[in-house]
Structures are given as C-alpha cells and as structure tokens.
C-alpha cells in the first residue's frame, strides 16, 4: 500500500510517500538556518516552525495521490514538535478513513537502509545521531535487542559541541568533517573513553578535553588539526566497538544509520573494517541519514504489513525504548 510518512521529532518538518520500501517522494523543510542564530535547537521555536510547514510539506509529498495509510513519528523526541506531526496525521487519518500507525524514530533510522538495499538478517546496526548512539542487534525487521549505548552524551552532540568550541558554528558535523580534511588527526591527543567496555560509549569526557584544549592553546590552536583530531577520536570509538560487536556476534553484516552516518570518515572506516572481516556493510544514502519521513514510512509499511495499527488516541512520548 501507499503510505504517507510524517516526521517532526526535532527540527526538520518531513513528509514522504512510500510504496512498500520504495520511496516515491521525500520532502524536508529544514530549520537549520533559524536555529543557527542560537547555536542549537530551541524547542518552542521548532514547534512553531513545524506548524507553519507541516501542511505545505505534506501537500508537496503526496501531490494528487491519496495514501492508503499514514505512519508518523510519535516517539522519542521533543514533545511539542512531535505533537504537530501526530496531530496532522490523526486529522488526515480521520478525514481519509485510513489506518494510522505510530513509529519509533530510532526504528525508522534502523530500517532506512531498506530504501536501497537488503541487508541479511540478523545483523548489527550502529545508530549514531545528534541525540543517540546505540549498537543494536537486528533479528529481523521490527525485532531488536540493544547491545550497548552511550552512558552520557551522543556522538553527534560531541561533534556539535566541538564545532562550537572551535568557532565553526552549528550544525557541527559537516563543519568538522570539511575542516578535518585539511588537518593532522594525530596533532592533538584526545581520549577514547570506556576502552575496556566492549559495547557502551561515552563522549562527555571528549567534550571536556576539547574545551581544555581550546583553553590551553588559545589563539595558537590549529583548528584544522583540532577538527581532525576530534573526528578521529569519535570515529575510533564508534568503529572499534561496532566491529567488536560484529565479530562477537558472528553476524554477516553491519549497518550504519543516523545523522552521523553521513560522516565520510566513519563510513569509509567501517567499510574497510567490514571488508577485512568478510562482512557486508550497508548505509543509506546521505539524504536518508539525517531525519526524514521516508524512513518513517518504510517502518510504518512494515508494521502495517504485520497487521499493526494505532487508534486515534495515539500519544507522543519524549522518551521511549526501542520496540
């Protein structure tokens, strides 16, 4: 069936039209320019922007087609932002008399690889974004087991904080990646926390180390070398634990998803490491790494195919474990 996917969990207003796992349209209205003035996301401003954008974005995504079902992110995320998408989904489901299904945002990321590939099951998934860093065992679509996660800050947050400290602005991931191309990743020694813990991550110490580096070096700091050193520390931490999980589980494949999956250094490192172990490596197109509604539509399609749906009483949840 054709499914309208809606995603408003944070600062992107997104709608997509999905047929099975085939992406027919994928529309994103970004709020990045608005939030740049504050150096981060302001929840109230994000919610207001979603209200302004949600109907035009949905209209552009569906065109003249009336979808046969609606999938919407209802957890986890900023409740004010989530409520805009969920309210729109409920209204349309009632108006069109079609099924409605709530989708876990992280499940959407995990299943985003299905847009253009078919990884074998079971496999290991490294999910890395601005708010989440998790290693997940994917038994099959819709069945997951958490292997490890960050005990404090997410990898994407470390990129953003490091970029602000280096005066590179917001969002920080791409700014760090681009500047790192000109730098020496061995110039500054930065920590890889929880080295003896095979599955869990920690990035709060890395953020503090970058702050101390900026304070110590002052105007003498080489920003390109600092960016390269920061990126290397994050990539090392993520890749080492992901490959350990892959080898320990004897899985045949590793998937990399989430906003930080767009980082070229991380993708190349994991692709090379998987090649050495004989495992397959999958990651969605860069456009489907950051928040988008195509992944929500795909996850919703699979849930609907299993006979699942939600009532019009569907609620938003700021925090929620993987289903």
Residue pairs with C-beta under 8 A, 6 or more apart in sequence:
1 19
1 67
1 68
1 69
1 301
1 304
2 17
2 18
2 19
2 24
2 65
2 67
2 68
2 69
3 17
3 18
3 19
3 67
3 68
3 69
3 70
3 71
3 297
3 300
3 301
3 304
4 15
4 16
4 17
4 18
4 58
4 61
4 62
4 67
4 69
4 70
4 71
4 89
4 92
4 297
5 14
5 15
5 16
5 17
5 18
5 70
5 71
5 72
5 103
5 293
5 294
5 295
5 296
5 297
5 298
5 300
6 14
6 15
6 54
6 58
6 70
6 71
6 72
6 73
6 85
6 88
6 89
6 293
6 296
7 13
7 14
7 15
7 72
7 73
7 85
7 105
7 108
7 291
7 292
7 293
7 295
7 296
8 14
8 50
8 54
8 73
8 77
8 81
8 82
8 84
8 85
9 73
9 76
9 77
9 78
9 81
9 82
9 85
9 105
9 291
10 41
10 46
10 77
10 78
10 81
10 130
10 131
10 291
11 30
11 31
11 32
11 35
11 41
11 46
11 49
11 81
11 291
12 28
12 29
12 30
12 31
12 290
12 291
12 292
13 28
13 29
13 31
13 49
13 50
13 53
13 54
13 57
13 84
13 85
14 26
14 27
14 28
14 29
14 57
14 291
14 292
14 293
14 296
15 25
15 27
15 54
15 57
15 58
15 60
15 61
15 62
15 293
16 23
16 24
16 25
16 26
16 27
16 61
16 292
16 293
16 294
16 296
16 297
17 23
17 24
17 25
17 61
17 62
17 63
17 65
17 67
17 297
18 24
18 71
18 294
18 297
18 298
18 300
18 301
20 301
21 114
21 115
21 298
21 301
21 302
22 115
23 115
23 288
23 294
23 297
23 298
25 60
25 61
25 62
25 63
26 61
26 287
26 288
26 292
26 293
26 294
27 57
27 60
27 61
27 293
28 57
28 291
28 292
28 293
29 49
29 53
29 56
29 57
31 41
31 45
31 46
31 49
32 170
32 171
34 45
34 49
35 41
35 42
35 45
35 46
35 170
36 169
36 170
38 45
39 164
39 169
39 170
40 160
40 170
41 78
43 78
43 80
43 81
44 80
46 78
46 80
46 81
47 78
47 80
47 81
47 83
47 84
50 81
50 84
50 85
51 84
54 84
54 85
54 88
55 88
58 88
58 92
61 293
66 96
67 96
67 98
68 98
68 99
69 98
69 99
69 100
69 101
69 300
69 301
69 304
69 309
70 89
70 92
70 93
70 96
70 98
70 99
70 100
70 101
70 300
71 89
71 100
71 101
71 102
71 103
71 296
71 297
71 299
71 300
71 301
71 303
71 304
72 85
72 86
72 88
72 89
72 100
72 101
72 102
72 103
72 296
72 300
72 314
73 82
73 85
73 86
73 102
73 103
73 104
73 105
73 108
73 296
74 82
74 85
74 86
74 102
74 103
74 314
74 315
74 316
74 317
75 82
75 102
75 104
75 105
75 316
75 317
75 318
75 319
75 320
76 104
76 105
76 106
76 317
76 318
76 319
76 320
77 105
77 316
77 318
78 318
79 316
79 317
79 318
82 316
82 317
82 318
83 316
86 102
86 314
86 315
86 316
89 100
89 314
90 100
90 312
90 314
92 98
93 99
93 100
93 312
94 312
99 304
99 309
100 309
100 310
100 311
100 312
100 314
101 300
101 303
101 304
101 308
101 309
101 310
102 310
102 314
103 296
103 299
103 300
103 303
104 299
104 320
104 322
104 323
105 291
105 296
106 127
106 132
106 134
106 322
107 142
107 144
107 299
107 322
107 323
108 295
108 296
108 298
108 299
109 127
109 129
109 257
109 258
109 295
110 125
110 127
110 136
110 138
110 144
110 255
110 257
110 299
111 141
111 295
111 298
111 299
111 302
112 257
112 284
112 288
112 289
112 292
112 294
112 295
112 298
113 119
113 255
113 257
113 282
113 283
113 284
114 141
114 298
115 284
115 285
115 288
115 294
115 295
115 298
116 284
116 285
117 282
117 284
119 253
119 255
119 280
119 282
120 252
120 253
120 280
121 138
121 139
121 140
121 141
122 137
122 138
122 139
122 140
122 249
122 251
123 138
123 251
123 252
123 253
123 254
123 255
124 135
124 136
124 137
124 138
124 147
124 242
124 245
124 246
124 249
124 251
124 253
124 254
124 255
125 135
125 136
125 137
125 138
125 254
125 255
125 256
125 257
126 134
126 135
126 136
126 238
126 242
126 254
126 255
126 256
126 257
126 261
126 270
127 133
127 134
127 135
127 136
127 257
127 258
128 154
128 155
128 156
128 238
128 256
128 257
128 258
128 259
128 260
128 261
128 266
129 154
129 155
129 156
129 258
129 259
129 260
130 154
130 156
130 157
130 160
130 171
130 173
130 259
130 260
131 154
131 156
131 157
132 149
132 150
132 154
132 258
133 149
133 150
133 154
133 155
133 156
133 201
133 203
133 238
134 146
134 147
134 148
134 149
134 150
135 146
135 147
135 148
135 149
135 199
135 241
135 242
135 245
136 144
136 145
136 146
136 147
136 322
137 144
137 145
137 146
137 147
137 249
137 251
138 144
138 255
139 145
141 302
142 302
142 303
142 306
142 323
144 322
144 323
146 321
146 322
147 199
147 245
148 197
148 198
148 199
148 200
148 201
148 241
148 245
149 200
149 201
150 200
150 201
150 202
150 203
151 194
151 200
151 201
151 202
152 202
152 203
152 204
153 161
153 202
153 203
153 204
153 207
154 203
155 201
155 203
155 234
155 237
155 238
155 260
156 173
156 258
156 259
156 260
157 203
157 207
158 203
158 206
158 207
158 230
158 234
159 172
159 173
159 176
159 230
159 231
159 234
159 260
160 170
160 171
160 172
160 173
161 172
161 207
161 210
162 172
162 176
162 206
162 207
162 210
162 226
162 227
162 230
163 169
163 170
163 171
163 172
163 173
163 175
163 176
163 227
164 170
164 172
165 210
165 211
165 214
166 176
166 179
166 210
166 214
166 221
166 223
166 226
166 227
167 223
168 175
168 176
168 179
168 223
168 227
169 175
173 259
173 260
173 262
173 263
174 262
175 227
176 227
176 230
176 231
177 231
177 263
177 264
177 265
179 223
179 224
179 227
179 228
180 224
180 227
180 228
180 230
180 231
180 232
180 265
181 228
182 224
182 228
183 222
183 223
183 224
183 225
183 226
183 227
183 228
183 229
184 222
184 224
184 225
184 228
184 229
185 225
185 228
185 229
185 231
185 232
186 229
186 232
187 222
187 225
187 226
187 228
187 229
188 213
188 225
188 226
188 229
189 229
190 206
190 209
190 210
190 213
190 229
190 230
190 232
190 233
191 205
191 206
191 209
191 233
192 233
192 236
192 237
192 240
193 201
193 202
193 203
193 204
193 205
193 206
193 237
194 200
194 201
194 202
194 237
198 241
198 244
198 245
198 248
199 241
199 244
199 245
200 241
201 237
201 238
201 241
203 234
203 237
206 230
206 233
206 234
206 237
210 226
210 230
213 221
213 226
214 221
214 226
217 226
231 263
231 265
232 265
234 266
235 263
235 265
235 266
235 269
238 260
238 266
239 266
239 269
239 270
239 273
242 254
242 256
242 270
243 254
243 270
243 273
243 274
243 277
245 251
246 254
246 274
246 277
246 279
247 277
251 279
252 279
252 280
253 274
253 279
253 280
253 281
253 282
254 270
254 274
254 279
254 280
254 281
254 282
255 281
255 282
255 283
256 266
256 267
256 270
256 281
256 282
256 283
257 283
257 284
257 289
258 289
259 289
259 290
259 291
260 266
260 289
261 267
261 283
261 284
261 289
262 286
262 289
262 290
267 283
270 281
270 283
271 281
274 280
274 281
275 281
283 289
284 295
288 294
288 295
303 309
